[in-house]
Amino acid sequence: MGNMNNDAIIEVKGIQKQFPGVKALKDVSFDIKRNTVHCVIGENGAGKSTFIKILTGALQRTAGQILFNGEIFEPKTIRDAMDKGISVLYQELNVVDDLTVEENLTLGKERTKFGFVKKSENLDKVKAILAGLDPSIRLNMPVCDLSVAQKQVIEIAKAISTDCQILVMDEPTAALSEEEVRRLFLVVKKLKEEGLTIIFISHKLTEIFEIGDNITVFRDGEMIETKPVEDVMSSCGESVNDSCVELVRMMLGKVVVEEYIPSKTDKSINLLEVRKLNNAKLKNVDFNLFKGEILGFYGLMGAGKTEVARALYGIDEYEGEIFIHGKKADYNKVGGAIDAGLAMVPEERRVDGIFGLLPIRANIPMMRIKSVLTRGIIDRHKENKLADNYIGKMSLASRDREQKVAFLSGGNQQKVVISKCLNRESDIILMDEPTRGVDVGAKKEIHDIIRDLANQGKGIVVFSSELPEIIQLCDRIVLMHDGEAREIIVNSSELDSDYIMKVVAGGEV
């Protein structure tokens, strides 16, 4: 067998995953070396979660094979994968706050003999592991008194006590403070010393250079690159900053941008001004929006762009000041934001945006029901007229106004959501990932609708994780990193996408 340490514990060969209409993984092949921390990165929808689900038995693959310790590995369920030696530490922790640490460790492990709870032989092992990982956690402590990081350590102890050889950590630091991250990394190093292999998924790129041995980058369902972390570092002159920018380049690929068409912005009229927006995620975000402008927010996952949208729309609490048409807006609920003149096209249109079982006709007036009332009663004639008007204006491909929205394509559902916002007659429209999950043709149509709205004098704020979309559409771009608006740049034909990547990766500017 040769030297075991250099061996691959996992060999992935030509894995494919097909969902109806979408190829989530295309021919993915790479090795994971025994006893290493193997990092997996990629933007939203790049395929990394699909891959992890296949590896851990949560999804079945369409084609290809995985070898685990040289043998074909086909887990049918998560339990099956655990029994074979792969455990997962999920972001949502499975600890029960009302119980003590010890009770959490024995949960689900009670084996009865003559009806008594028999302490499992395994418990001593878990306790020993726990003591080794974090001696400050005592068995009689109530779990509700522990920090998130300590709860994670309990989960890790439970996971590795089942003779696991591979521990998958899915964004384990997302909810941790810096001090907790440091402690977690000590735990990870300890696990590695004890012979475990760790698959570490993170969108915080600097962490990879602290903790990782090898790295795999996913993009659009493909494995773009698998290489040692030190190779990335050495090719970037040992600078963590430049290495992060290099990873962003791999994750995003070549940014191909179609022509940017400037809007007819009226810079003398400020529709929206935001000063020192702060909350758990955001740090002193300042920006303004002119009449007829398309303003873009761009950043990597976790940078805070969605949080800005949520705060503006009254979903999340914030500190700071928001001025609409020069008047200080004081609202903390969605209703208040709507009354103040904002409308939002949400990212999750199926959940937040449409009533799928109702026809198009009934969806459009939802945000301003007054527009179809006559003496307080819904006027079918007004409703029909309104629906036909928007179906025409949006070139909405549907059978007729009676078609249930659930049966429209993604792009046409999005047009219904936009129509609903326009009927509200808001001057400021927030659009969170306006073209996520729609086909290329619909994307172009939605972009044209957005430009048209700006040219009618509305202010549009686009929050998007697609750099080409932002560069193609927006007149100015707010670059976010770690909750901060690092810079606001003006779009032009001279725009440098490499510079943008550098800023959003947290590089020195």
C-alpha positions in Angstrom: 0.0 0.0 0.0 3.0 2.4 0.4 2.8 5.3 2.8 -0.7 5.6 4.2 -0.5 9.3 4.9 -0.2 10.2 1.2 -3.2 8.1 0.3 -6.5 9.5 -0.7 -9.2 8.6 1.8 -11.8 9.7 -0.7 -11.6 9.4 -4.5 -14.3 11.2 -6.4 -14.6 10.0 -10.0 -16.9 11.6 -12.6 -19.7 12.5 -10.2 -22.8 14.0 -11.9 -26.1 15.1 -10.4 -29.1 15.9 -12.6 -32.2 17.7 -11.2 -35.1 18.3 -13.6 -33.8 20.8 -16.0 -30.6 21.5 -14.1 -27.3 19.9 -14.1 -26.1 20.6 -10.6 -22.8 18.7 -10.9 -21.0 18.0 -14.1 -18.3 15.3 -14.1 -16.6 16.2 -10.8 -13.4 14.3 -10.0 -10.8 14.9 -7.3 -9.1 13.3 -4.3 -9.3 14.1 -0.6 -6.0 13.1 1.2 -6.1 11.2 4.4 -5.5 13.2 7.6 -5.8 16.7 6.0 -8.2 19.7 6.3 -9.7 19.8 2.8 -11.5 23.1 2.1 -14.4 23.4 -0.3 -15.4 26.8 -1.7 -17.7 28.3 -4.3 -20.4 30.9 -4.7 -24.1 30.2 -4.0 -25.3 27.5 -6.4 -21.8 26.5 -7.5 -22.5 22.9 -6.6 -20.6 22.5 -3.3 -23.7 21.7 -1.2 -24.9 19.1 -3.8 -21.5 17.4 -3.7 -21.5 17.3 0.2 -25.1 15.9 0.2 -24.0 13.1 -2.2 -21.0 12.3 0.0 -23.0 12.2 3.2 -25.9 10.1 1.8 -28.5 12.9 1.8 -28.8 12.8 -2.1 -28.2 10.0 -4.6 -25.9 10.8 -7.5 -26.9 10.5 -11.1 -23.6 9.1 -12.4 -19.9 8.5 -11.3 -18.5 6.8 -8.3 -16.9 7.6 -4.9 -14.2 5.4 -3.4 -13.8 5.5 0.4 -10.6 3.8 1.6 -10.3 2.2 -1.9 -13.8 0.7 -1.8 -16.9 1.8 -3.6 -19.0 4.0 -1.3 -22.7 4.3 -2.0 -24.5 5.6 1.2 -28.3 5.4 0.9 -29.0 7.7 3.8 -27.2 10.1 6.2 -27.3 7.3 8.9 -25.7 4.9 6.4 -22.9 7.3 5.7 -22.4 7.8 9.5 -22.2 4.1 10.1 -19.5 3.9 7.4 -17.5 6.7 9.0 -18.6 10.1 7.6 -20.2 12.5 10.1 -21.5 16.0 9.4 -21.5 19.0 11.6 -24.3 21.2 10.3 -24.8 24.9 10.7 -28.0 24.3 12.6 -26.8 22.6 15.8 -28.8 19.6 17.1 -28.3 20.2 20.8 -31.2 20.4 23.3 -30.8 23.5 25.4 -33.0 22.3 28.2 -30.7 19.3 29.0 -27.2 19.1 30.6 -24.1 18.4 28.6 -24.1 14.8 29.7 -27.8 14.3 28.8 -27.1 15.7 25.4 -24.2 13.3 24.9 -26.3 10.2 25.9 -29.3 11.4 23.8 -30.3 8.6 21.4 -27.6 6.3 22.8 -29.6 4.7 25.6 -29.5 1.0 25.3 -31.8 -0.8 27.7 -31.2 -4.1 29.3 -34.1 -5.3 31.5 -35.7 -2.0 30.9 -33.1 0.1 32.6 -31.1 2.8 30.9 -27.7 1.3 30.4 -24.9 3.8 30.1 -23.4 3.1 26.8 -19.7 2.0 26.7 -19.4 4.8 24.2 -20.2 7.5 26.8 -16.8 7.2 28.4 -15.2 7.6 25.0 -17.3 10.8 24.2 -16.5 12.2 27.6 -12.8 11.6 27.0 -13.0 13.2 23.6 -14.9 16.2 25.0 -12.4 16.7 27.8 -9.6 16.6 25.3 -11.3 19.2 23.0 -12.5 21.7 25.6 -11.8 21.0 29.3 -13.9 24.1 30.3 -17.1 22.2 29.4 -18.3 20.4 32.4 -20.8 17.5 32.1 -23.3 18.9 34.6 -23.6 22.3 32.8 -27.0 23.1 31.2 -26.4 23.5 27.5 -28.3 26.8 27.4 -25.4 28.3 29.3 -22.8 27.4 26.7 -21.6 29.6 23.8 -22.3 28.6 20.2 -18.7 27.4 19.9 -19.0 25.2 22.9 -22.2 23.7 21.6 -20.3 22.9 18.4 -17.7 21.2 20.4 -20.4 18.9 21.9 -21.6 18.1 18.5 -18.1 17.4 17.3 -17.5 15.1 20.3 -20.8 13.2 19.5 -19.9 13.0 15.8 -16.4 11.6 16.2 -17.3 9.2 19.0 -19.1 7.1 16.4 -15.7 5.9 15.0 -15.9 8.5 12.3 -12.9 8.9 9.9 -14.2 12.0 8.1 -15.9 15.0 9.7 -17.7 17.4 7.3 -17.9 21.0 8.7 -20.4 23.1 6.9 -19.6 26.8 7.5 -18.9 26.1 11.1 -17.7 29.7 11.8 -20.7 31.5 10.4 -22.1 32.3 13.8 -18.9 32.5 15.9 -17.0 35.5 17.3 -13.2 35.8 16.5 -12.3 34.3 19.9 -14.6 31.3 19.3 -13.2 30.8 15.8 -9.7 30.6 17.3 -10.9 28.0 19.8 -12.6 26.0 17.1 -9.5 26.0 15.0 -7.5 24.6 17.9 -10.1 21.8 18.1 -9.7 21.2 14.3 -5.9 20.9 14.6 -6.3 18.5 17.5 -8.7 16.3 15.5 -6.2 16.2 12.6 -3.4 15.2 15.0 -5.7 12.3 16.1 -5.9 11.1 12.5 -9.2 12.5 11.3 -9.8 14.0 7.9 -11.8 17.2 7.8 -13.8 18.6 5.0 -14.2 22.3 5.7 -16.8 24.4 3.8 -16.5 28.1 4.3 -17.2 31.4 2.5 -14.7 33.3 4.8 -11.7 33.0 2.5 -9.0 34.1 5.0 -9.9 31.1 7.2 -8.7 28.7 4.5 -5.2 30.0 4.8 -5.3 29.6 8.5 -6.7 26.1 8.6 -6.6 24.4 5.2 -4.1 21.9 3.7 -5.9 21.5 0.3 -8.6 23.4 -1.4 -11.3 22.5 -4.0 -13.1 25.3 -5.9 -16.5 24.7 -7.4 -18.1 26.9 -10.1 -21.3 26.3 -12.0 -21.5 22.7 -11.0 -17.9 21.9 -12.0 -14.7 21.3 -10.0 -12.5 24.2 -11.2 -9.3 23.4 -9.3 -8.0 21.2 -6.4 -4.6 22.2 -5.1 -2.6 22.6 -1.9 -3.3 25.8 0.0 0.4 26.5 0.1 0.6 26.5 -3.7 -2.0 29.2 -3.8 -0.1 31.2 -1.2 3.3 30.8 -2.9 1.9 31.8 -6.3 0.6 35.0 -4.6 3.9 35.9 -2.9 2.8 34.5 0.5 0.2 37.3 0.8 -3.1 36.2 2.3 -4.8 39.2 0.7 -3.7 38.4 -2.8 -4.4 34.7 -2.2 -8.0 35.6 -1.3 -8.3 37.6 -4.5 -7.0 34.7 -6.4 -9.6 32.4 -4.9 -12.3 34.9 -5.8 -11.1 34.8 -9.4 -11.3 31.0 -9.4 -14.8 31.1 -7.9 -16.2 33.7 -10.3 -14.2 32.8 -13.4 -13.7 35.3 -16.2 -16.2 38.1 -15.9 -17.7 38.6 -19.3 -19.8 41.7 -19.4 -22.3 42.8 -22.0 -22.6 46.5 -22.8 -23.5 48.8 -19.9 -26.2 51.3 -20.9 -26.2 54.3 -18.6 -29.6 55.4 -17.1 -30.9 59.0 -17.3 -30.0 59.8 -13.7 -31.1 63.1 -12.2 -28.3 63.8 -9.7 -30.1 66.9 -8.3 -32.8 64.7 -6.7 -32.0 62.4 -3.9 -34.7 59.7 -3.5 -33.0 57.8 -0.7 -30.2 58.6 1.7 -28.9 56.1 4.2 -26.5 57.2 7.0 -24.6 54.9 9.4 -26.7 51.8 9.0 -25.7 49.4 11.7 -26.9 46.1 13.1 -25.5 42.7 14.0 -24.1 42.3 10.5 -23.8 45.8 9.1 -21.1 48.4 10.1 -21.8 52.1 9.3 -23.2 51.6 5.8 -23.7 55.0 4.0 -25.1 55.6 0.5 -27.7 57.5 -1.5 -29.9 56.9 -4.5 -30.7 59.5 -7.1 -33.8 59.8 -9.1 -33.7 57.5 -12.2 -30.6 55.7 -11.0 -29.8 51.9 -10.8 -27.6 51.4 -7.8 -26.0 48.0 -7.3 -24.9 46.2 -4.2 -22.2 43.6 -4.8 -20.2 41.3 -2.5 -19.4 37.7 -1.9 -21.7 35.4 0.2 -22.0 36.7 3.7 -20.8 40.2 2.8 -24.0 41.8 4.0 -25.9 42.9 0.8 -29.1 41.0 1.7 -28.9 42.4 5.2 -28.9 46.0 3.7 -32.1 45.1 1.8 -33.7 43.6 4.8 -33.0 46.6 7.0 -34.2 49.1 4.4 -37.4 47.1 4.0 -38.1 47.0 7.7 -37.6 43.3 8.1 -34.5 43.5 10.3 -33.8 46.0 13.1 -31.1 48.6 12.5 -29.6 51.7 14.0 -28.9 54.7 11.8 -30.9 57.1 9.7 -32.9 56.6 6.5 -34.2 59.6 4.5 -36.8 59.2 1.8 -37.4 62.3 -0.4 -35.3 64.2 2.1 -37.6 63.3 5.0 -36.4 61.1 7.9 -38.2 57.8 7.6 -39.0 56.2 10.9 -40.4 52.7 10.4 -39.4 49.3 11.8 -42.0 47.1 10.0 -42.5 46.1 6.4 -45.8 48.0 6.3 -44.0 51.2 7.3 -41.4 50.7 4.5 -44.2 50.3 2.0 -46.1 53.3 3.2 -42.8 55.3 3.0 -42.6 54.6 -0.7 -40.4 51.4 -0.9 -41.3 48.2 -2.7 -39.2 45.0 -2.7 -38.8 42.2 -5.2 -37.6 39.5 -2.8 -34.9 36.9 -3.6 -37.2 34.0 -2.6 -40.1 34.8 -5.0 -41.9 31.5 -4.4 -41.9 32.1 -0.7 -42.2 35.8 -0.2 -43.3 37.2 -3.6 -46.3 35.3 -5.1 -49.4 33.5 -4.2 -48.9 30.5 -6.5 -52.4 29.1 -6.3 -54.1 32.3 -7.2 -54.3 33.6 -10.8 -52.2 36.4 -12.2 -55.2 38.7 -12.0 -55.4 38.3 -8.2 -51.7 38.6 -7.5 -51.0 41.9 -9.1 -53.1 44.2 -6.8 -51.9 42.5 -3.6 -49.7 45.3 -2.4 -52.3 48.0 -3.2 -55.7 46.4 -3.0 -57.3 49.9 -3.2 -56.4 50.0 -6.9 -59.1 47.4 -7.6 -61.8 48.4 -5.2 -65.1 50.1 -5.9 -66.9 51.2 -2.8 -64.8 48.8 -0.7 -65.5 45.8 -2.8 -63.1 44.1 -5.3 -64.2 45.3 -8.7 -63.6 42.4 -11.2 -63.6 44.8 -14.1 -60.8 46.9 -12.6 -58.9 43.8 -11.6 -59.1 42.4 -15.2 -58.0 45.7 -16.7 -55.1 46.1 -14.3 -53.9 42.5 -15.0 -54.2 42.9 -18.8 -52.3 46.2 -18.6 -49.3 44.5 -16.8 -49.4 41.4 -18.9 -49.0 43.6 -21.9 -46.5 46.0 -20.4 -44.3 43.1 -19.1 -44.8 40.9 -22.2 -45.8 38.3 -19.7 -46.0 34.9 -21.4 -49.2 33.3 -20.0 -52.3 31.6 -21.3 -54.4 34.5 -19.9 -54.9 36.5 -16.7 -56.7 33.5 -15.1 -53.5 31.3 -15.2 -52.3 30.3 -11.8 -48.9 31.9 -11.1 -47.4 28.6 -9.8 -47.6 27.3 -13.4 -45.6 30.1 -15.0 -41.9 29.9 -15.7 -39.4 31.4 -13.2 -38.9 34.5 -15.4 -42.7 35.1 -15.8 -43.2 34.6 -12.0 -40.6 37.3 -11.5 -42.5 39.6 -13.8 -45.7 39.1 -11.7 -43.7 40.1 -8.6 -42.3 43.2 -10.4 -45.9 44.1 -11.6 -47.1 43.8 -8.0 -44.5 46.3 -6.9 -45.1 48.7 -9.7 -48.8 48.7 -9.0 -47.8 50.0 -5.6 -46.5 53.1 -7.4 -43.4 53.2 -5.3 -40.6 55.5 -6.3 -37.9 53.2 -4.8 -37.7 49.6 -5.8 -35.4 47.2 -4.1 -34.5 44.1 -6.1 -32.8 41.2 -4.3 -31.3 38.8 -6.9 -33.8 39.9 -9.6 -32.8 37.2 -12.1 -31.8 34.2 -9.9 -33.1 31.0 -11.5 -34.5 32.5 -14.7 -33.3 31.6 -18.2 -31.1 33.8 -20.3 -34.0 35.3 -22.4 -36.0 36.2 -19.4 -32.9 37.7 -17.8 -32.5 40.1 -20.7 -36.2 41.1 -20.5 -36.0 41.7 -16.8 -32.9 43.9 -17.2 -34.8 45.9 -19.9 -37.7 46.3 -17.5 -35.3 47.6 -14.8 -33.7 50.1 -17.2 -37.1 51.2 -18.4 -38.2 51.9 -14.8 -35.1 53.9 -14.1 -35.7 56.0 -17.2 -39.2 56.7 -15.9 -37.5 58.3 -12.9 -37.8 55.5 -10.3 -34.8 54.7 -8.1 -33.8 51.0 -8.3 -31.4 49.2 -5.9 -30.2 45.9 -7.2 -28.6 43.4 -4.8 -26.9 40.7 -6.8 -24.3 38.0 -6.3 -23.6 38.0 -10.1 -20.9 40.4 -11.0 -21.7 40.5 -14.8 -25.3 41.5 -13.9 -24.2 44.3 -11.6 -21.7 45.7 -14.1 -24.1 45.5 -17.0 -27.0 47.1 -15.2 -25.9 49.5 -12.5 -24.9 53.2 -12.7 -23.0 53.1 -9.4 -21.9 50.0 -7.4 -21.5 49.7 -3.7 -18.9 47.1 -2.9 -19.5 45.2 0.3 -17.1 43.1 2.4 -17.8 41.8 5.9 -20.8 44.1 6.6 -19.0 47.2 5.4 -19.6 49.3 2.3 -15.9 49.4 1.3 -16.3 51.6 -1.7 -18.9 53.1 -4.1 -17.7 53.1 -7.7 -19.1 54.8 -10.8 -19.7 52.5 -13.7 -18.1 53.2 -17.1 -16.6 51.4 -20.0 -13.3 51.6 -18.1 -14.5 49.5 -15.2 -12.0 47.0 -13.9 -13.6 43.8 -12.7 -10.2 42.6 -11.2 -10.3 45.7 -9.0 -13.8 44.9 -7.9 -12.8 41.3 -7.0 -9.9 42.7 -4.9 -12.2 45.0 -2.9 -14.9 42.3 -2.2 -12.2 39.8 -1.2 -11.2 42.2 1.5 -7.9 43.1 -0.2 -5.9 46.3 0.5 -7.4 49.1 -1.5 
